[in-house]
């Protein structure tokens, strides 16, 4: 997987997040979501499931947090 594809996937996930939760941009909330997503990465590792998808979620939440700081 190349960087362009990764960034495309992160952008798609960011759009999905915004559609589902458009007004949730507080830092405490975003921290909670980020920690939850990291936990899902750990669970995916244990279960040999889709780690890539979970890492994209983590990256998208981090991007959302960065966007909210502007």
Buried (B, 14 or more C-beta within 10 A) or exposed (E): EEEEEBEEBBEEBBEEBBEEEEEBBEEEBBEEBBEEBBEBBEEBEEEEEEBEEBBBBBBBBBBBBEEEEE
